[in-house]
Amino acid sequence: MTPKATRWIKSLCTVLMGFAFYYSLMPYLPPGARHRPLTLDLGVVVAAWCCLCMYGIIETGAFLIRRLRTRK
């Protein structure tokens, strides 16, 4: 697989997992942190933060897998 395709798949997984996590948390968030359609509000920031956390988890996992493969 080419590096460009790998980055694209990681980005897609990051966004899908991040928004899935955000929407699963949304009923428990305070009203100010919930996204309202067609507005730029705190909910967008919280959703982006969830995506950023998922990106960190995916990259950390990829790093650990690469590190384990080189040790063998």
C-alpha positions in Angstrom: 0.0 0.0 0.0 1.3 3.4 -0.8 2.1 6.0 1.9 -0.6 8.3 0.5 -3.3 5.6 0.8 -2.2 4.7 4.3 -2.5 8.3 5.4 -5.9 8.6 3.8 -7.1 5.5 5.6 -5.8 6.7 8.9 -7.4 10.1 8.4 -10.8 8.4 7.5 -10.6 6.1 10.5 -9.7 9.1 12.7 -12.7 11.2 11.7 -15.2 8.3 11.8 -14.0 7.1 15.2 -13.8 10.6 16.6 -17.4 11.5 15.6 -18.7 8.1 16.7 -17.1 8.8 20.1 -18.5 12.3 20.2 -22.0 11.3 19.3 -22.0 8.5 21.8 -21.0 11.1 24.5 -23.4 13.8 23.3 -26.3 12.9 25.5 -24.1 13.2 28.6 -22.4 16.5 27.6 -23.7 19.8 29.0 -26.0 21.7 26.7 -23.2 24.2 25.8 -21.0 21.5 24.5 -23.6 19.9 22.2 -23.4 20.8 18.5 -26.4 22.5 17.0 -26.8 22.1 13.2 -25.6 24.9 11.0 -23.8 26.8 13.8 -20.2 27.3 14.8 -20.3 26.5 18.5 -18.4 24.8 21.3 -19.8 21.4 20.1 -17.6 21.7 17.0 -14.5 22.2 19.1 -15.4 19.2 21.3 -16.0 17.0 18.2 -12.6 18.2 16.8 -10.9 17.4 20.1 -12.4 13.9 20.0 -11.0 13.4 16.5 -7.6 14.7 17.6 -7.6 12.2 20.5 -8.5 9.3 18.1 -5.6 10.4 15.8 -3.2 10.2 18.8 -4.5 6.7 19.7 -4.1 5.5 16.1 -0.7 7.0 15.7 0.5 5.6 19.0 -0.8 2.1 18.0 0.9 2.3 14.6 4.2 3.4 16.3 4.1 0.5 18.8 3.3 -2.0 16.0 6.3 -0.7 14.0 8.5 -0.9 17.0 7.5 -4.4 17.9 8.1 -5.6 14.3 11.6 -4.1 14.2 12.6 -5.9 17.4 11.8 -9.4 16.0 
